[in-house]
Amino acid sequence: NAGVTQTPKFRVLKTGQSMTLLCAQDMNHEYMYWYRQDPGMGLRLIHYSVGEGTTAKGEVPDGYNVSRLKKQNFLLGLESAAPSQTSVYFCASRYGIGTGDQPQHFGDGTRLSIL
Amino acid sequence: QQQVKQSPQSLIVQKGGISIINCAYENTAFDYFPWYQQFPGKGPALLIAIRPDVSEKKEGRFTISFNKSAKQFSLHIMDSQPGDSATYFCAAEDYGGATNKLIFGTGTLLAVQP
């Protein structure tokens, strides 16, 4: 049981390049989230999904796109990377809003630098 | 109204001391208040959480105190240990509401000196 797995762990891009970050969870969770973490700003929600085939915008969605074609995977895309997108990206998943409190489970992050 | 304000930004405590981190919120619809702990190079992990129907919740050395009228909640770490050195995030959510989103504070970097 791996939990939430993010790939890659590190990446360096040049401005204007594109890339996709992959998040995979093996807990059969309905909800998945993408956050970015920057010094002094905490965790800010980029996009999220409440089920396969659905996505929604979070707090800072500009410059990012997402897809949830399979329940276990949530992809975050950068179409044209900008230096302002240099950050640590975290994926999280959650069983759903059911009986009992359901915490978010986080991966260990992808450290992305854009030159 | 969606913000969660967290203080202090950083905290240094001696081993065996009490660490206290405070958070405040505005949105009265928030009804779920978790604390997450993050070690360097790792993702955040749930530490303890509280619902507003109780004023305090304790799990081992960690206690959440909740003041609904003041819209404030705090994390107390008793007998702080060097292994507690980490970044702590408070969060709030309208659990079961339309948004299904946690709003995080900006984090507190705790260093426990031996």
Interface residues (C-beta under 8 A of the other chain):
Chain A: V4 Y31 Y33 G40 M41 G42 L43 R44 L45 Y48 V50 G58 F90 A92 I97 D101 P103 Q104 F106 G107 D108 G109
Chain B: Q6 Q9 Y32 P34 G41 K42 G43 P44 A45 L46 A49 R51 F89 Y95 G96 N100 K101 L102 F104 G105 T106 G107
